[in-house]
Amino acid sequence: MAPAVSKLRAEAGFGALPRRALAQYLLLLRLYPVLTKAATSGSLSALGNFLAQMIEKKRKKENCSQNLDVSGPLRYAIYGFFFTGPLSHFFYLFMEHWIPSDVPLAGVKRLLLDRLIFAPAFLLLFFFIMNFLERKDMAAFSAKMRRGFWPSLQMNWKVWTPLQFININYVPLQFRVLFANLVALFWYAYLASLGK
């Protein structure tokens, strides 16, 4: 076989890989929407914590391969799988049915529901579950809430408000959890940095 033909086939095969992966993801999303979103959330949450650790080590000029806390990504994977993915899935469905697109100012109402009710409750849940997974007592939870909840919520409103407006109003319903998970990669890195 000529090298040029072999190279073209290899490039075509490589280009087909993302298409096949996307097709498989879409199939899983259709067949098992909650499980697929949970697995995606768990994976991306763990990756976000791992990235936070790497960034922290680089900031401190430490060797990135040493002393990585494997329990951190595991906690974030558990949180993403059992809480972020399923809760986000059902919240977006609830919002879509409770405030349909044809309702006047639906986009603004959805955004207010997300920002003023869901975001604070979800952040509170995050702090509580992480405290539990870290095997800390309620005194530690209270201290972390006093120290970190309000700054985290303010940062959440700054970072997530324009992104959630786009997500809620322009991203198709089946992709909203994925969109939020991709943004959350960086958000979880920020939240993990608060724990240090």
PATI-250203 format. One record per residue: residue in three letters; residue number from 1; x, y, z of N, C-alpha, C, O in turn. Coordinates in Angstrom, 3 decimals, m for minus. Example, Ala and Ser with C-alpha at 12.3 -4.5 7.8 and 13.67 -1.06 7.14 Angstrom:
2
> Ala, 1, 13.190, m5.690, 7.800, 12.300, m4.500, 7.800, 13.200, m3.300, 7.800, 14.236, m3.319, 8.465;
> Ser, 2, 12.850, m2.250, 7.080, 13.670, m1.060, 7.140, 12.900, 0.030, 7.870, 13.409, 1.138, 8.039;
//
This chain:
196
> Met, 1, 0.854, m1.179, 0.000, 0.000, 0.000, 0.000, 0.895, 1.236, 0.000, 1.884, 1.291, 0.730;
> Ala, 2, 0.554, 2.206, m0.801, 1.338, 3.434, m0.903, 1.270, 4.192, 0.412, 0.236, 4.186, 1.080;
> Pro, 3, 2.380, 4.854, 0.795, 2.378, 5.601, 2.058, 1.306, 6.688, 2.106, 0.733, 6.947, 3.165;
> Ala, 4, 1.030, 7.328, 0.965, 0.027, 8.397, 0.954, m1.360, 7.849, 1.248, m2.128, 8.467, 1.985;
> Val, 5, m1.691, 6.686, 0.674, m2.996, 6.072, 0.895, m3.119, 5.640, 2.353, m4.162, 5.831, 2.980;
> Ser, 6, m2.042, 5.053, 2.890, m2.035, 4.621, 4.282, m2.231, 5.809, 5.220, m2.962, 5.731, 6.207;
> Lys, 7, m1.560, 6.910, 4.886, m1.676, 8.116, 5.704, m3.106, 8.660, 5.660, m3.649, 9.062, 6.689;
> Leu, 8, m3.719, 8.671, 4.464, m5.092, 9.157, 4.327, m6.066, 8.291, 5.119, m6.984, 8.806, 5.758;
> Arg, 9, m5.864, 6.965, 5.075, m6.744, 6.069, 5.831, m6.574, 6.294, 7.338, m7.550, 6.281, 8.088;
> Ala, 10, m5.342, 6.496, 7.765, m5.091, 6.740, 9.192, m5.749, 8.039, 9.630, m6.350, 8.103, 10.702;
> Glu, 11, m5.636, 9.081, 8.801, m6.265, 10.356, 9.132, m7.787, 10.238, 9.149, m8.451, 10.820, 10.006;
> Ala, 12, m8.338, 9.476, 8.191, m9.788, 9.278, 8.148, m10.243, 8.498, 9.375, m11.281, 8.807, 9.961;
> Gly, 13, m9.472, 7.491, 9.765, m9.795, 6.715, 10.961, m9.714, 7.564, 12.206, m10.563, 7.447, 13.090;
> Phe, 14, m8.715, 8.413, 12.294, m8.570, 9.297, 13.449, m9.705, 10.305, 13.497, m10.215, 10.614, 14.574;
> Gly, 15, m10.100, 10.815, 12.356, m11.203, 11.768, 12.297, m12.531, 11.116, 12.623, m13.452, 11.768, 13.114;
> Ala, 16, m12.624, 9.811, 12.345, m13.865, 9.089, 12.622, m14.017, 8.801, 14.113, m15.137, 8.625, 14.593;
> Leu, 17, m12.920, 8.749, 14.847, m12.974, 8.426, 16.272, m13.850, 9.412, 17.060, m14.713, 8.969, 17.818;
> Pro, 18, m13.658, 10.730, 16.910, m14.552, 11.647, 17.633, m16.021, 11.499, 17.221, m16.917, 11.631, 18.054;
> Arg, 19, m16.262, 11.227, 15.942, m17.645, 11.046, 15.491, m18.259, 9.790, 16.109, m19.417, 9.796, 16.526;
> Arg, 20, m17.475, 8.721, 16.161, m17.980, 7.482, 16.771, m18.219, 7.672, 18.265, m19.214, 7.192, 18.807;
> Ala, 21, m17.302, 8.375, 18.926, m17.458, 8.631, 20.364, m18.714, 9.476, 20.615, m19.477, 9.199, 21.541;
> Leu, 22, m18.921, 10.492, 19.797, m20.110, 11.333, 19.941, m21.373, 10.518, 19.688, m22.353, 10.653, 20.420;
> Ala, 23, m21.360, 9.677, 18.659, m22.526, 8.841, 18.364, m22.811, 7.897, 19.532, m23.968, 7.701, 19.903;
> Gln, 24, m21.767, 7.317, 20.108, m21.951, 6.425, 21.256, m22.503, 7.194, 22.460, m23.396, 6.714, 23.159;
> Tyr, 25, m21.960, 8.390, 22.691, m22.444, 9.216, 23.799, m23.921, 9.563, 23.609, m24.704, 9.480, 24.556;
> Leu, 26, m24.304, 9.949, 22.393, m25.699, 10.295, 22.115, m26.623, 9.094, 22.302, m27.745, 9.237, 22.788;
> Leu, 27, m26.145, 7.906, 21.914, m26.937, 6.695, 22.106, m27.130, 6.427, 23.601, m28.244, 6.151, 24.046;
> Leu, 28, m26.045, 6.508, 24.372, m26.141, 6.294, 25.817, m27.025, 7.350, 26.478, m27.779, 7.052, 27.404;
> Leu, 29, m26.924, 8.570, 25.995, m27.743, 9.657, 26.520, m29.229, 9.386, 26.285, m30.067, 9.684, 27.137;
> Arg, 30, m29.541, 8.822, 25.126, m30.934, 8.512, 24.816, m31.428, 7.294, 25.609, m32.555, 7.296, 26.105;
> Leu, 31, m30.592, 6.258, 25.730, m30.999, 5.033, 26.410, m30.980, 5.152, 27.928, m31.886, 4.670, 28.609;
> Tyr, 32, m29.942, 5.796, 28.453, m29.743, 5.903, 29.907, m29.393, 7.346, 30.275, m28.254, 7.617, 30.656;
> Pro, 33, m30.334, 8.267, 30.172, m29.991, 9.683, 30.353, m29.417, 10.017, 31.728, m28.422, 10.736, 31.814;
> Val, 34, m30.014, 9.518, 32.792, m29.541, 9.866, 34.136, m28.187, 9.230, 34.406, m27.282, 9.892, 34.916;
> Leu, 35, m28.038, 7.962, 34.073, m26.771, 7.265, 34.302, m25.634, 7.885, 33.476, m24.519, 8.041, 33.974;
> Thr, 36, m25.916, 8.235, 32.228, m24.898, 8.848, 31.369, m24.471, 10.205, 31.920, m23.283, 10.524, 31.957;
> Lys, 37, m25.446, 10.995, 32.345, m25.120, 12.309, 32.905, m24.401, 12.167, 34.241, m23.515, 12.962, 34.554;
> Ala, 38, m24.773, 11.163, 35.030, m24.095, 10.915, 36.305, m22.636, 10.520, 36.068, m21.733, 11.029, 36.732;
> Ala, 39, m22.414, 9.612, 35.120, m21.042, 9.172, 34.828, m20.199, 10.317, 34.281, m19.034, 10.468, 34.650;
> Thr, 40, m20.783, 11.115, 33.409, m20.069, 12.278, 32.861, m19.740, 13.266, 33.975, m18.624, 13.781, 34.048;
> Ser, 41, m20.714, 13.527, 34.839, m20.497, 14.457, 35.951, m19.429, 13.944, 36.900, m18.566, 14.708, 37.333;
> Gly, 42, m19.477, 12.663, 37.227, m18.477, 12.092, 38.114, m17.078, 12.183, 37.536, m16.133, 12.546, 38.236;
> Ser, 43, m16.947, 11.854, 36.265, m15.632, 11.896, 35.606, m15.080, 13.312, 35.531, m13.920, 13.555, 35.866;
> Leu, 44, m15.911, 14.237, 35.091, m15.439, 15.613, 34.948, m15.205, 16.287, 36.298, m14.323, 17.137, 36.414;
> Ser, 45, m15.978, 15.922, 37.314, m15.756, 16.465, 38.657, m14.412, 15.988, 39.205, m13.655, 16.773, 39.775;
> Ala, 46, m14.121, 14.701, 39.032, m12.839, 14.152, 39.481, m11.694, 14.826, 38.737, m10.678, 15.174, 39.340;
> Leu, 47, m11.854, 15.011, 37.437, m10.820, 15.685, 36.654, m10.616, 17.120, 37.134, m9.484, 17.601, 37.184;
> Gly, 48, m11.702, 17.803, 37.486, m11.596, 19.173, 38.000, m10.785, 19.230, 39.282, m9.969, 20.136, 39.455;
> Asn, 49, m10.995, 18.276, 40.185, m10.218, 18.243, 41.426, m8.762, 17.910, 41.144, m7.857, 18.497, 41.738;
> Phe, 50, m8.540, 16.973, 40.242, m7.169, 16.617, 39.866, m6.440, 17.838, 39.298, m5.289, 18.097, 39.650;
> Leu, 51, m7.109, 18.582, 38.423, m6.511, 19.794, 37.851, m6.228, 20.829, 38.933, m5.204, 21.511, 38.891;
> Ala, 52, m7.132, 20.946, 39.900, m6.921, 21.890, 41.007, m5.649, 21.529, 41.770, m4.867, 22.407, 42.134;
> Gln, 53, m5.448, 20.250, 42.007, m4.238, 19.821, 42.708, m2.985, 20.121, 41.892, m1.974, 20.572, 42.431;
> Met, 54, m3.062, 19.869, 40.596, m1.907, 20.135, 39.724, m1.587, 21.635, 39.701, m0.421, 22.024, 39.765;
> Ile, 55, m2.610, 22.460, 39.609, m2.417, 23.915, 39.588, m1.791, 24.374, 40.904, m0.870, 25.191, 40.911;
> Glu, 56, m2.296, 23.843, 42.011, m1.767, 24.200, 43.332, m0.294, 23.807, 43.458, 0.509, 24.559, 44.009;
> Lys, 57, 0.054, 22.631, 42.948, 1.456, 22.176, 43.019, 2.354, 23.050, 42.149, 3.471, 23.387, 42.541;
> Lys, 58, 1.859, 23.414, 40.968, 2.661, 24.291, 40.108, 2.844, 25.658, 40.752, 3.916, 26.258, 40.677;
> Arg, 59, 1.770, 26.144, 41.392, 1.844, 27.448, 42.069, 2.885, 27.416, 43.181, 3.617, 28.383, 43.391;
> Lys, 60, 2.939, 26.299, 43.885, 3.909, 26.152, 44.971, 5.271, 25.649, 44.485, 6.199, 25.462, 45.271;
> Lys, 61, 5.365, 25.432, 43.157, 6.602, 24.945, 42.528, 7.028, 23.590, 43.107, 8.207, 23.355, 43.373;
> Glu, 62, 6.049, 22.715, 43.292, 6.312, 21.365, 43.768, 6.296, 20.409, 42.587, 5.794, 20.740, 41.514;
> Asn, 63, 6.847, 19.226, 42.792, 6.817, 18.178, 41.784, 5.377, 17.691, 41.657, 4.796, 17.211, 42.630;
> Cys, 64, 4.803, 17.810, 40.469, 3.382, 17.517, 40.266, 3.042, 16.039, 40.434, 1.893, 15.704, 40.721;
> Ser, 65, 4.016, 15.153, 40.261, 3.700, 13.731, 40.340, 3.763, 13.198, 41.768, 3.337, 12.073, 42.029;
> Gln, 66, 4.284, 13.988, 42.684, 4.404, 13.524, 44.059, 3.276, 14.071, 44.923, 2.787, 15.183, 44.724;
> Asn, 67, 2.884, 13.253, 45.884, 1.919, 13.654, 46.912, 0.566, 14.112, 46.371, m0.053, 15.006, 46.948;
> Leu, 68, 0.097, 13.517, 45.272, m1.253, 13.830, 44.819, m2.233, 13.124, 45.744, m2.056, 11.952, 46.078;
> Asp, 69, m3.252, 13.840, 46.146, m4.282, 13.308, 47.031, m5.317, 12.581, 46.181, m6.187, 13.215, 45.584;
> Val, 70, m5.227, 11.250, 46.122, m6.167, 10.493, 45.299, m7.569, 10.498, 45.893, m8.543, 10.257, 45.179;
> Ser, 71, m7.685, 10.768, 47.186, m9.013, 10.798, 47.795, m9.816, 12.020, 47.319, m11.046, 11.978, 47.297;
> Gly, 72, m9.131, 13.100, 46.942, m9.828, 14.298, 46.442, m10.621, 14.013, 45.177, m11.831, 14.240, 45.151;
> Pro, 73, m9.964, 13.517, 44.113, m10.735, 13.188, 42.913, m11.809, 12.128, 43.166, m12.870, 12.154, 42.542;
> Leu, 74, m11.536, 11.203, 44.077, m12.543, 10.179, 44.398, m13.782, 10.826, 45.036, m14.910, 10.494, 44.674;
> Arg, 75, m13.572, 11.743, 45.978, m14.708, 12.446, 46.594, m15.496, 13.229, 45.551, m16.727, 13.210, 45.558;
> Tyr, 76, m14.799, 13.911, 44.664, m15.474, 14.693, 43.629, m16.202, 13.787, 42.635, m17.270, 14.142, 42.138;
> Ala, 77, m15.627, 12.625, 42.346, m16.301, 11.662, 41.461, m17.594, 11.177, 42.103, m18.624, 11.078, 41.436;
> Ile, 78, m17.540, 10.875, 43.392, m18.740, 10.433, 44.110, m19.793, 11.532, 44.099, m20.964, 11.276, 43.819;
> Tyr, 79, m19.374, 12.749, 44.404, m20.317, 13.865, 44.419, m20.917, 14.090, 43.030, m22.128, 14.262, 42.891;
> Gly, 80, m20.074, 14.087, 42.018, m20.562, 14.290, 40.654, m21.512, 13.206, 40.210, m22.544, 13.486, 39.599;
> Phe, 81, m21.165, 11.951, 40.518, m21.976, 10.820, 40.079, m23.326, 10.761, 40.795, m24.365, 10.584, 40.159;
> Phe, 82, m23.304, 10.909, 42.102, m24.529, 10.723, 42.873, m25.365, 11.990, 43.053, m26.559, 11.908, 43.341;
> Phe, 83, m24.748, 13.154, 42.887, m25.484, 14.395, 43.151, m25.543, 15.308, 41.926, m26.635, 15.616, 41.450;
> Thr, 84, m24.400, 15.746, 41.407, m24.410, 16.720, 40.317, m25.184, 16.229, 39.102, m26.105, 16.899, 38.636;
> Gly, 85, m24.814, 15.068, 38.593, m25.462, 14.560, 37.383, m26.956, 14.362, 37.540, m27.733, 14.955, 36.791;
> Pro, 86, m27.390, 13.525, 38.517, m28.829, 13.290, 38.657, m29.626, 14.539, 39.039, m30.675, 14.802, 38.450;
> Leu, 87, m29.146, 15.308, 40.015, m29.904, 16.498, 40.435, m30.017, 17.511, 39.301, m31.082, 18.092, 39.092;
> Ser, 88, m28.932, 17.725, 38.573, m28.974, 18.673, 37.448, m29.937, 18.187, 36.372, m30.707, 18.974, 35.821;
> His, 89, m29.893, 16.890, 36.073, m30.806, 16.322, 35.072, m32.258, 16.642, 35.429, m33.017, 17.162, 34.612;
> Phe, 90, m32.622, 16.317, 36.667, m34.017, 16.515, 37.070, m34.366, 17.995, 37.247, m35.505, 18.395, 37.007;
> Phe, 91, m33.404, 18.797, 37.662, m33.679, 20.234, 37.798, m33.964, 20.864, 36.434, m34.911, 21.638, 36.294;
> Tyr, 92, m33.152, 20.535, 35.434, m33.386, 21.102, 34.101, m34.723, 20.624, 33.525, m35.426, 21.397, 32.874;
> Leu, 93, m35.075, 19.360, 33.761, m36.383, 18.868, 33.314, m37.518, 19.614, 34.021, m38.475, 20.059, 33.388;
> Phe, 94, m37.391, 19.740, 35.340, m38.394, 20.453, 36.133, m38.566, 21.884, 35.624, m39.686, 22.360, 35.442;
> Met, 95, m37.446, 22.556, 35.401, m37.499, 23.949, 34.964, m38.149, 24.057, 33.583, m38.914, 24.985, 33.323;
> Glu, 96, m37.844, 23.114, 32.710, m38.404, 23.124, 31.357, m39.926, 22.956, 31.392, m40.645, 23.583, 30.613;
> His, 97, m40.404, 22.112, 32.294, m41.847, 21.871, 32.385, m42.567, 22.937, 33.211, m43.703, 23.299, 32.905;
> Trp, 98, m41.915, 23.434, 34.245, m42.543, 24.423, 35.117, m42.582, 25.798, 34.471, m43.542, 26.549, 34.645;
> Ile, 99, m41.516, 26.127, 33.714, m41.454, 27.424, 33.024, m41.175, 27.141, 31.542, m40.034, 27.252, 31.093;
> Pro, 100, m42.218, 26.776, 30.784, m42.022, 26.485, 29.358, m41.530, 27.717, 28.591, m41.674, 28.851, 29.046;
> Ser, 101, m40.960, 27.468, 27.445, m40.383, 28.547, 26.624, m41.394, 29.601, 26.215, m41.031, 30.760, 26.016;
> Asp, 102, m42.664, 29.215, 26.086, m43.668, 30.183, 25.614, m44.207, 31.086, 26.722, m45.009, 31.976, 26.439;
> Val, 103, m43.796, 30.887, 27.964, m44.192, 31.765, 29.069, m43.467, 33.107, 28.896, m42.278, 33.125, 28.578;
> Pro, 104, m44.166, 34.223, 29.102, m43.475, 35.516, 28.995, m42.265, 35.585, 29.945, m42.345, 35.188, 31.107;
> Leu, 105, m41.183, 36.083, 29.435, m39.927, 36.217, 30.175, m39.435, 34.888, 30.754, m38.858, 34.855, 31.841;
> Ala, 106, m39.663, 33.806, 30.031, m39.275, 32.468, 30.505, m37.779, 32.405, 30.809, m37.383, 31.847, 31.832;
> Gly, 107, m36.954, 32.962, 29.945, m35.506, 32.911, 30.153, m35.077, 33.594, 31.433, m34.213, 33.088, 32.148;
> Val, 108, m35.665, 34.725, 31.728, m35.333, 35.468, 32.947, m35.842, 34.714, 34.175, m35.140, 34.612, 35.181;
> Lys, 109, m37.057, 34.191, 34.089, m37.621, 33.440, 35.216, m36.806, 32.192, 35.518, m36.553, 31.877, 36.680;
> Arg, 110, m36.396, 31.482, 34.473, m35.563, 30.295, 34.660, m34.234, 30.660, 35.306, m33.756, 29.982, 36.215;
> Leu, 111, m33.656, 31.741, 34.818, m32.369, 32.172, 35.366, m32.501, 32.552, 36.831, m31.645, 32.194, 37.641;
> Leu, 112, m33.552, 33.266, 37.182, m33.758, 33.639, 38.583, m33.969, 32.405, 39.466, m33.442, 32.338, 40.576;
> Leu, 113, m34.727, 31.445, 38.979, m34.928, 30.197, 39.721, m33.591, 29.494, 39.944, m33.299, 29.027, 41.045;
> Asp, 114, m32.797, 29.427, 38.903, m31.497, 28.768, 39.003, m30.555, 29.512, 39.950, m29.927, 28.901, 40.815;
> Arg, 115, m30.462, 30.798, 39.786, m29.473, 31.587, 40.529, m29.865, 31.802, 41.992, m29.006, 31.768, 42.872;
> Leu, 116, m31.163, 32.025, 42.260, m31.585, 32.384, 43.616, m32.021, 31.196, 44.481, m31.987, 31.279, 45.709;
> Ile, 117, m32.429, 30.092, 43.845, m32.873, 28.926, 44.610, m31.892, 27.759, 44.449, m31.349, 27.253, 45.431;
> Phe, 118, m31.678, 27.344, 43.211, m30.866, 26.150, 42.968, m29.401, 26.352, 43.339, m28.814, 25.497, 44.002;
> Ala, 119, m28.805, 27.456, 42.929, m27.368, 27.667, 43.196, m27.043, 27.669, 44.691, m26.130, 26.949, 45.097;
> Pro, 120, m27.747, 28.445, 45.539, m27.417, 28.393, 46.968, m27.647, 27.007, 47.585, m26.836, 26.535, 48.382;
> Ala, 121, m28.760, 26.361, 47.211, m29.050, 25.035, 47.764, m28.000, 24.016, 47.319, m27.553, 23.190, 48.115;
> Phe, 122, m27.612, 24.077, 46.055, m26.626, 23.139, 45.521, m25.257, 23.361, 46.154, m24.531, 22.405, 46.426;
> Leu, 123, m24.908, 24.620, 46.387, m23.627, 24.931, 47.030, m23.626, 24.453, 48.479, m22.627, 23.911, 48.953;
> Leu, 124, m24.732, 24.650, 49.179, m24.861, 24.144, 50.548, m24.716, 22.622, 50.572, m24.025, 22.071, 51.430;
> Leu, 125, m25.366, 21.952, 49.632, m25.254, 20.502, 49.525, m23.809, 20.085, 49.252, m23.319, 19.112, 49.826;
> Phe, 126, m23.132, 20.823, 48.378, m21.728, 20.523, 48.070, m20.875, 20.570, 49.339, m20.123, 19.636, 49.616;
> Phe, 127, m20.991, 21.649, 50.106, m20.198, 21.777, 51.332, m20.538, 20.662, 52.321, m19.649, 20.107, 52.968;
> Phe, 128, m21.823, 20.337, 52.434, m22.249, 19.308, 53.388, m21.720, 17.926, 52.989, m21.165, 17.208, 53.820;
> Ile, 129, m21.893, 17.560, 51.727, m21.452, 16.235, 51.262, m19.934, 16.123, 51.324, m19.415, 15.087, 51.738;
> Met, 130, m19.215, 17.158, 50.924, m17.755, 17.103, 50.991, m17.290, 16.971, 52.441, m16.341, 16.238, 52.723;
> Asn, 131, m17.941, 17.663, 53.341, m17.607, 17.549, 54.761, m17.799, 16.103, 55.234, m16.963, 15.554, 55.953;
> Phe, 132, m18.918, 15.499, 54.816, m19.206, 14.109, 55.170, m18.160, 13.168, 54.565, m17.638, 12.294, 55.257;
> Leu, 133, m17.853, 13.346, 53.275, m16.886, 12.464, 52.609, m15.474, 12.630, 53.164, m14.668, 11.701, 53.111;
> Glu, 134, m15.184, 13.801, 53.688, m13.878, 14.032, 54.319, m13.861, 13.548, 55.763, m12.842, 13.649, 56.445;
> Arg, 135, m15.010, 13.014, 56.234, m15.165, 12.485, 57.603, m14.889, 13.543, 58.670, m14.248, 13.282, 59.688;
> Lys, 136, m15.392, 14.737, 58.401, m15.245, 15.828, 59.366, m16.546, 15.999, 60.135, m17.611, 15.587, 59.674;
> Asp, 137, m16.450, 16.606, 61.303, m17.628, 16.769, 62.148, m18.407, 18.038, 61.774, m18.010, 18.793, 60.886;
> Met, 138, m19.513, 18.246, 62.471, m20.374, 19.390, 62.176, m19.710, 20.718, 62.527, m20.033, 21.745, 61.931;
> Ala, 139, m18.793, 20.710, 63.479, m18.070, 21.944, 63.812, m17.219, 22.380, 62.620, m17.140, 23.566, 62.302;
> Ala, 140, m16.586, 21.407, 61.966, m15.788, 21.723, 60.774, m16.687, 22.218, 59.647, m16.329, 23.140, 58.915;
> Phe, 141, m17.855, 21.599, 59.514, m18.814, 22.035, 58.497, m19.248, 23.476, 58.750, m19.279, 24.293, 57.830;
> Ser, 142, m19.581, 23.779, 60.002, m20.004, 25.144, 60.355, m18.897, 26.150, 60.072, m19.154, 27.231, 59.542;
> Ala, 143, m17.674, 25.796, 60.422, m16.543, 26.702, 60.179, m16.336, 26.919, 58.689, m16.092, 28.043, 58.249;
> Lys, 144, m16.434, 25.841, 57.906, m16.258, 25.969, 56.460, m17.384, 26.800, 55.853, m17.153, 27.586, 54.934;
> Met, 145, m18.597, 26.627, 56.363, m19.721, 27.416, 55.861, m19.529, 28.895, 56.173, m19.750, 29.745, 55.311;
> Arg, 146, m19.120, 29.205, 57.396, m18.894, 30.619, 57.768, m17.782, 31.230, 56.913, m17.881, 32.379, 56.482;
> Arg, 147, m16.746, 30.466, 56.679, m15.591, 30.973, 55.956, m15.806, 30.991, 54.440, m15.380, 31.929, 53.765;
> Gly, 148, m16.469, 29.953, 53.899, m16.454, 29.799, 52.455, m17.758, 29.936, 51.705, m17.742, 30.159, 50.495;
> Phe, 149, m18.906, 29.809, 52.392, m20.162, 29.775, 51.650, m20.452, 31.086, 50.922, m20.695, 31.078, 49.715;
> Trp, 150, m20.430, 32.191, 51.625, m20.782, 33.471, 51.005, m19.814, 33.858, 49.888, m20.270, 34.252, 48.814;
> Pro, 151, m18.477, 33.762, 50.095, m17.581, 34.061, 48.968, m17.805, 33.117, 47.778, m17.719, 33.538, 46.625;
> Ser, 152, m18.091, 31.841, 48.063, m18.338, 30.886, 46.984, m19.616, 31.222, 46.231, m19.656, 31.147, 45.003;
> Leu, 153, m20.656, 31.590, 46.964, m21.917, 31.935, 46.313, m21.761, 33.197, 45.466, m22.280, 33.267, 44.352;
> Gln, 154, m21.049, 34.187, 45.989, m20.812, 35.405, 45.197, m20.034, 35.079, 43.920, m20.361, 35.581, 42.845;
> Met, 155, m19.000, 34.234, 44.045, m18.226, 33.844, 42.865, m19.108, 33.024, 41.917, m19.010, 33.166, 40.698;
> Asn, 156, m19.956, 32.179, 42.469, m20.880, 31.397, 41.657, m21.764, 32.334, 40.833, m21.932, 32.133, 39.630;
> Trp, 157, m22.322, 33.342, 41.472, m23.185, 34.276, 40.750, m22.424, 35.003, 39.651, m22.956, 35.219, 38.562;
> Lys, 158, m21.184, 35.378, 39.932, m20.388, 36.092, 38.919, m20.049, 35.196, 37.733, m20.207, 35.593, 36.579;
> Val, 159, m19.583, 33.989, 38.026, m19.100, 33.091, 36.972, m20.259, 32.424, 36.234, m20.289, 32.400, 35.004;
> Trp, 160, m21.206, 31.885, 36.990, m22.229, 31.027, 36.404, m23.417, 31.769, 35.804, m24.081, 31.223, 34.922;
> Thr, 161, m23.711, 32.979, 36.238, m24.929, 33.645, 35.761, m24.960, 33.799, 34.244, m25.943, 33.382, 33.633;
> Pro, 162, m23.948, 34.370, 33.602, m24.033, 34.460, 32.127, m23.994, 33.092, 31.455, m24.646, 32.879, 30.433;
> Leu, 163, m23.224, 32.159, 32.036, m23.138, 30.827, 31.445, m24.446, 30.063, 31.593, m24.856, 29.350, 30.676;
> Gln, 164, m25.103, 30.206, 32.736, m26.389, 29.537, 32.921, m27.480, 30.180, 32.058, m28.401, 29.491, 31.617;
> Phe, 165, m27.386, 31.475, 31.815, m28.346, 32.103, 30.910, m28.239, 31.458, 29.532, m29.253, 31.138, 28.911;
> Ile, 166, m27.019, 31.269, 29.060, m26.802, 30.599, 27.768, m27.294, 29.159, 27.841, m28.011, 28.692, 26.956;
> Asn, 167, m26.903, 28.455, 28.907, m27.244, 27.044, 29.049, m28.758, 26.831, 29.082, m29.283, 25.987, 28.355;
> Ile, 168, m29.441, 27.575, 29.903, m30.880, 27.400, 30.096, m31.679, 27.797, 28.859, m32.711, 27.195, 28.563;
> Asn, 169, m31.208, 28.801, 28.143, m32.009, 29.353, 27.050, m31.591, 28.921, 25.653, m32.394, 29.005, 24.724;
> Tyr, 170, m30.343, 28.457, 25.477, m29.873, 28.168, 24.123, m29.315, 26.763, 23.921, m29.236, 26.294, 22.786;
> Val, 171, m28.930, 26.086, 24.990, m28.382, 24.733, 24.872, m29.556, 23.759, 24.898, m30.425, 23.870, 25.763;
> Pro, 172, m29.600, 22.798, 23.959, m30.685, 21.806, 23.991, m30.724, 21.084, 25.339, m29.687, 20.850, 25.959;
> Leu, 173, m31.924, 20.739, 25.779, m32.147, 20.162, 27.106, m31.223, 18.980, 27.399, m30.672, 18.892, 28.496;
> Gln, 174, m31.046, 18.074, 26.446, m30.253, 16.874, 26.713, m28.763, 17.179, 26.898, m28.026, 16.329, 27.398;
> Phe, 175, m28.303, 18.379, 26.504, m26.890, 18.722, 26.630, m26.601, 19.719, 27.761, m25.450, 20.113, 27.951;
> Arg, 176, m27.613, 20.125, 28.500, m27.399, 21.147, 29.534, m26.503, 20.659, 30.668, m25.672, 21.415, 31.171;
> Val, 177, m26.666, 19.415, 31.069, m25.811, 18.881, 32.131, m24.369, 18.803, 31.641, m23.448, 19.149, 32.380;
> Leu, 178, m24.162, 18.354, 30.408, m22.812, 18.281, 29.850, m22.177, 19.665, 29.775, m21.020, 19.838, 30.156;
> Phe, 179, m22.927, 20.649, 29.286, m22.419, 22.015, 29.205, m21.992, 22.506, 30.592, m20.902, 23.051, 30.762;
> Ala, 180, m22.872, 22.302, 31.580, m22.563, 22.731, 32.944, m21.361, 21.963, 33.504, m20.551, 22.534, 34.234;
> Asn, 181, m21.241, 20.677, 33.168, m20.095, 19.889, 33.638, m18.782, 20.402, 33.075, m17.766, 20.408, 33.770;
> Leu, 182, m18.798, 20.828, 31.833, m17.560, 21.357, 31.235, m17.150, 22.659, 31.914, m15.967, 22.884, 32.168;
> Val, 183, m18.114, 23.507, 32.205, m17.813, 24.737, 32.946, m17.373, 24.383, 34.367, m16.477, 25.015, 34.928;
> Ala, 184, m18.018, 23.362, 34.937, m17.727, 22.956, 36.317, m16.313, 22.419, 36.490, m15.793, 22.404, 37.606;
> Leu, 185, m15.684, 21.978, 35.407, m14.277, 21.563, 35.496, m13.467, 22.640, 36.204, m12.676, 22.352, 37.102;
> Phe, 186, m13.675, 23.874, 35.790, m12.930, 24.997, 36.362, m13.548, 25.441, 37.688, m12.838, 25.881, 38.593;
> Trp, 187, m14.866, 25.324, 37.797, m15.550, 25.710, 39.027, m15.122, 24.804, 40.180, m14.851, 25.287, 41.279;
> Tyr, 188, m15.061, 23.503, 39.938, m14.633, 22.585, 40.997, m13.175, 22.807, 41.367, m12.783, 22.617, 42.518;
> Ala, 189, m12.384, 23.206, 40.400, m10.986, 23.554, 40.722, m10.973, 24.738, 41.691, m10.180, 24.766, 42.633;
> Tyr, 190, m11.851, 25.710, 41.457, m11.955, 26.855, 42.372, m12.430, 26.394, 43.745, m11.832, 26.770, 44.753;
> Leu, 191, m13.496, 25.586, 43.811, m14.022, 25.122, 45.086, m12.994, 24.291, 45.853, m12.881, 24.395, 47.074;
> Ala, 192, m12.251, 23.468, 45.119, m11.222, 22.645, 45.779, m10.140, 23.520, 46.374, m9.570, 23.184, 47.412;
> Ser, 193, m9.851, 24.642, 45.728, m8.817, 25.541, 46.255, m9.260, 26.184, 47.566, m8.416, 26.603, 48.358;
> Leu, 194, m10.583, 26.271, 47.813, m11.077, 26.826, 49.068, m10.825, 25.883, 50.252, m10.730, 26.316, 51.401;
> Gly, 195, m10.721, 24.594, 49.945, m10.519, 23.616, 51.002, m9.106, 23.589, 51.527, m8.847, 22.984, 52.567;
> Lys, 196, m8.190, 24.227, 50.837, m6.795, 24.196, 51.240, m6.535, 25.222, 52.319, m5.405, 25.348, 52.791;
//
